[in-house]
């Protein structure tokens, strides 16, 4: 329950910051290309940050479950290692997306 509240707080904070930035953009007279670049930079930061948060959450829960399973049955170590590595792949996908977006700047 606490995690859901924190997640909603992060999402609402991001929406508030974007709303404030769009209002500041209308007053400052930024060019169309500059606004596009800022949007791409924010998208790259969000893709990497949220992917790393998700991967960290998955690794924390998967690794603790794997440790419990290995304590009871040591043959499950290889499968547990694969599950933890798959969770790490989520962060790598976020990094790839961020590099693709930064390449568009």
C-alpha positions as CSV (number, residue, x, y, z in Angstrom):
1,X,0.0,0.0,0.0
2,X,2.8,2.4,0.9
3,X,4.6,1.6,-2.4
4,X,1.4,2.5,-4.4
5,X,1.1,5.8,-2.6
6,X,4.8,6.6,-3.3
7,X,4.4,5.7,-6.9
8,X,1.4,7.9,-7.3
9,X,3.3,10.7,-5.6
10,X,6.1,10.3,-8.1
11,X,3.7,10.3,-11.0
12,X,1.8,13.3,-9.8
13,X,5.0,15.2,-9.1
14,X,6.2,14.5,-12.7
15,X,2.9,15.7,-14.1
16,X,3.1,18.9,-12.0
17,X,6.6,19.6,-13.1
18,X,5.7,19.1,-16.8
19,X,2.7,21.4,-16.4
20,X,4.8,24.1,-14.7
21,X,7.4,23.8,-17.5
22,X,4.8,24.1,-20.3
23,X,3.4,27.3,-18.6
24,X,7.0,28.7,-18.4
25,X,7.6,27.8,-22.0
26,X,4.6,29.8,-23.2
27,X,5.9,32.9,-21.3
28,X,9.6,32.6,-22.3
29,X,9.0,32.1,-26.0
30,X,11.2,29.1,-26.5
31,X,11.6,28.0,-30.1
32,X,9.8,24.9,-31.3
33,X,13.1,22.9,-31.7
34,X,14.2,23.8,-28.1
35,X,11.0,22.5,-26.7
36,X,11.4,19.3,-28.6
37,X,14.9,18.9,-27.3
38,X,13.7,19.4,-23.7
39,X,10.9,16.9,-24.2
40,X,13.4,14.3,-25.6
41,X,15.8,14.9,-22.6
42,X,12.9,14.4,-20.1
43,X,11.8,11.3,-21.9
44,X,15.3,9.9,-21.8
45,X,15.7,10.6,-18.1
46,X,12.3,9.1,-17.3
47,X,12.9,6.0,-19.4
48,X,16.3,5.3,-17.7
49,X,15.2,6.3,-14.2
50,X,11.9,4.3,-14.2
51,X,13.5,1.3,-15.8
52,X,16.2,1.3,-13.1
53,X,13.7,1.6,-10.4
54,X,11.7,-1.3,-11.8
55,X,14.8,-3.4,-12.2
56,X,15.9,-2.7,-8.7
57,X,12.5,-3.6,-7.3
58,X,12.5,-6.9,-9.4
59,X,16.0,-7.8,-8.4
60,X,15.3,-7.2,-4.7
61,X,12.3,-9.5,-4.7
62,X,13.7,-12.1,-7.1
63,X,17.0,-12.4,-5.3
64,X,15.4,-12.8,-1.9
65,X,13.1,-15.5,-3.2
66,X,16.0,-17.2,-4.9
67,X,18.0,-17.2,-1.7
68,X,15.1,-18.9,0.1
69,X,14.7,-21.5,-2.7
70,X,18.5,-22.2,-2.8
71,X,18.5,-22.7,1.0
72,X,16.0,-25.5,0.6
73,X,17.1,-27.0,-2.7
74,X,20.5,-26.0,-4.0
75,X,19.8,-27.2,-7.6
76,X,17.7,-24.1,-8.1
77,X,20.7,-21.8,-8.0
78,X,21.1,-21.7,-11.8
79,X,17.4,-20.9,-12.4
80,X,17.5,-18.3,-9.8
81,X,20.5,-16.6,-11.4
82,X,18.7,-16.6,-14.7
83,X,15.7,-14.9,-13.1
84,X,17.8,-12.2,-11.5
85,X,19.6,-11.6,-14.8
86,X,16.3,-11.2,-16.6
87,X,15.3,-8.6,-14.1
88,X,18.6,-6.8,-14.8
89,X,17.7,-6.8,-18.5
90,X,14.9,-4.3,-17.8
91,X,17.5,-1.7,-16.7
92,X,19.5,-2.4,-19.9
93,X,16.5,-1.9,-22.1
94,X,15.9,1.5,-20.4
95,X,19.5,2.4,-21.0
96,X,19.2,1.5,-24.7
97,X,16.0,3.6,-25.1
98,X,17.7,6.5,-23.4
99,X,20.7,6.3,-25.8
100,X,18.3,6.2,-28.7
101,X,16.5,9.2,-27.5
102,X,19.7,11.2,-26.7
103,X,20.9,10.3,-30.2
104,X,17.9,12.3,-31.6
105,X,19.0,15.5,-29.9
